[in-house]
Amino acid sequence: VTLILIVGFEGVVLPAIGLIALLAGVVWTGAAIALLMGPITGVGVGFAAMLIGLGDDIVIHGCSRYRQELADGRDASLALTRTFGALGLPMTGAAMTTVVAFAALGLAHLRPIRELGLAIAIGVTLTLLAAGLVGGALLRLAGPRLARRKPGKIWRLTEKLVDAITGLGVKHRAVVLVITGVLTVVAL
């Protein structure tokens, strides 16, 4: 995950900030689980890997938007305010749907599944909180030292690929929907 973020952001500062915030959320989750649930099974411990996979989305969105705000010439404080203003509600909404889905596993009969569901529900909530608190504070501290440049080649290439795929869906929507429907029926 770290390597992907370093390559994608073409540097270490933003990935480091995001991963520190993510790590804070994982550590807070471990403490909360120990306090609330006591010892858990090996399956329950899998929450850490899942949280990194779920929490890196928050890191990528937040750091990408912040970098863009800086590149557009905004000072660090305004860039951070605009980043959290634009992403706060959508990221919270997305996180809470994940929390509810995993919390539902808290009703499972099998203890490992129940523990994993509750651990992830708690963890996503705490990771979102850590992203705002820890990530926001670190971004504000690093803001003046971050390069105010547009994303590099790797980011632009990824953006072009996403645009091309999306463009296919827009331009050939009927064909895409038919193919998708057929593949979904076959998969079922």
C-alpha positions in Angstrom: 0.0 0.0 0.0 2.8 2.4 0.9 4.6 1.7 -2.4 1.5 2.3 -4.4 0.9 5.6 -2.6 4.5 6.7 -3.1 4.4 5.9 -6.8 1.0 7.5 -7.3 1.7 10.7 -5.4 5.3 10.7 -6.8 6.8 11.5 -3.4 6.7 10.4 0.2 5.3 13.4 2.2 1.6 13.0 1.3 1.7 9.1 1.6 3.5 9.4 4.9 0.9 11.8 6.3 -1.9 9.6 5.1 -0.4 6.4 6.5 0.4 8.0 9.8 -3.3 9.0 10.1 -4.3 5.5 9.0 -2.0 3.9 11.5 -3.5 6.1 14.3 -6.9 4.8 13.4 -5.7 1.1 13.4 -4.0 1.6 16.8 -7.1 3.3 18.2 -9.2 0.4 16.9 -6.9 -2.1 18.6 -7.3 -0.3 21.9 -11.1 0.0 21.5 -11.4 -3.6 20.7 -9.3 -4.7 23.7 -11.4 -2.5 26.0 -14.8 -3.3 24.5 -14.4 -6.9 23.4 -11.5 -8.4 25.3 -9.5 -11.1 23.7 -10.6 -11.9 20.1 -10.0 -14.8 17.7 -7.4 -14.8 14.9 -10.1 -13.9 12.4 -10.9 -10.8 14.4 -7.3 -9.7 14.3 -7.7 -9.6 10.5 -9.3 -6.2 11.1 -6.0 -4.4 10.7 -5.4 -5.6 7.1 -9.0 -4.8 6.2 -8.8 -1.3 7.8 -5.7 -0.5 5.7 -7.6 -1.6 2.6 -10.7 0.4 3.5 -8.9 3.4 5.1 -6.5 4.0 2.2 -9.4 5.3 0.2 -9.8 8.2 2.7 -6.1 8.8 2.4 -6.1 8.9 -1.4 -9.1 11.2 -1.7 -8.0 13.6 1.0 -4.4 13.9 -0.1 -5.3 14.1 -3.8 -7.8 16.9 -3.2 -5.4 18.8 -0.9 -2.6 18.6 -3.4 -4.9 19.9 -6.1 -6.0 22.8 -3.9 -2.4 23.7 -3.3 -1.6 23.4 -7.0 -4.4 25.7 -7.7 -2.6 28.4 -5.7 -4.5 28.3 -2.4 -2.6 28.7 0.8 -2.3 25.7 3.1 -5.1 26.7 5.5 -7.6 27.5 2.8 -6.6 24.3 0.9 -7.3 22.2 3.9 -10.6 23.9 4.6 -11.7 23.4 1.0 -10.5 19.7 1.1 -12.5 18.8 4.2 -15.4 20.9 3.1 -15.7 19.1 -0.3 -14.9 15.6 1.0 -16.1 15.5 4.6 -19.7 14.7 3.9 -19.2 12.2 1.0 -16.4 10.4 2.9 -18.4 10.2 6.1 -21.4 8.9 4.2 -19.3 6.3 2.4 -17.7 5.3 5.7 -21.0 5.0 7.5 -22.5 2.7 4.9 -19.4 0.4 5.4 -19.8 0.7 9.2 -23.5 -0.3 9.1 -22.7 -3.2 6.7 -20.0 -4.6 8.9 -21.9 -3.9 12.2 -24.7 -6.1 10.8 -22.2 -9.0 11.1 -22.3 -8.4 14.8 -25.5 -10.4 14.8 -23.8 -13.4 13.3 -23.9 -16.7 15.2 -20.2 -17.5 14.5 -18.0 -15.7 17.0 -15.1 -15.0 14.5 -17.5 -13.4 12.0 -19.3 -11.4 14.7 -15.9 -10.1 16.0 -14.6 -9.2 12.6 -17.8 -7.3 11.7 -17.7 -5.3 15.0 -14.0 -4.7 14.7 -14.3 -3.3 11.2 -17.3 -1.2 12.2 -15.4 0.3 15.1 -12.3 0.6 13.0 -13.8 2.4 10.0 -15.3 5.0 12.4 -12.1 5.5 14.2 -10.1 5.6 11.0 -12.4 8.4 9.6 -11.9 10.3 12.9 -8.1 9.9 12.7 -8.1 11.0 9.1 -9.8 14.3 10.1 -7.8 14.9 13.3 -4.4 13.5 12.7 -4.4 13.8 8.9 -5.7 17.4 9.1 -3.2 18.5 11.6 -0.3 16.9 9.7 -1.4 18.3 6.4 -1.6 21.7 7.9 1.9 21.4 9.4 3.3 20.2 6.1 1.3 22.4 3.8 3.8 25.3 3.4 6.5 22.8 2.6 4.5 20.7 0.0 5.3 21.4 -3.6 2.6 23.4 -5.3 2.8 21.5 -8.6 0.3 19.7 -10.6 0.2 15.9 -10.5 3.0 14.1 -12.5 3.0 11.6 -15.3 1.8 8.6 -13.4 -1.2 10.4 -12.0 -2.1 12.0 -15.4 -1.8 8.6 -17.1 -4.1 7.0 -14.5 -6.5 9.9 -15.0 -6.5 9.4 -18.8 -7.2 5.7 -18.3 -10.1 6.3 -16.0 -11.5 9.0 -18.4 -11.2 6.5 -21.3 -13.1 3.8 -19.5 -15.7 6.2 -18.4 -15.9 7.6 -21.9 -16.6 4.1 -23.3 -19.5 3.8 -20.9 -20.9 7.2 -21.8 -20.4 6.9 -25.6 -21.5 3.3 -26.0 -23.9 3.1 -23.0 -26.4 0.7 -24.7 -23.7 -1.8 -25.7 -22.0 -1.6 -22.3 -25.3 -2.1 -20.5 -26.2 -5.2 -22.6 -22.7 -6.7 -22.2 -22.8 -6.0 -18.5 -26.3 -7.5 -18.2 -25.3 -10.7 -20.1 -22.1 -11.1 -18.0 -24.0 -10.6 -14.8 -26.6 -13.2 -15.8 -23.8 -15.7 -16.7 -22.1 -14.9 -13.4 -25.3 -15.7 -11.5 
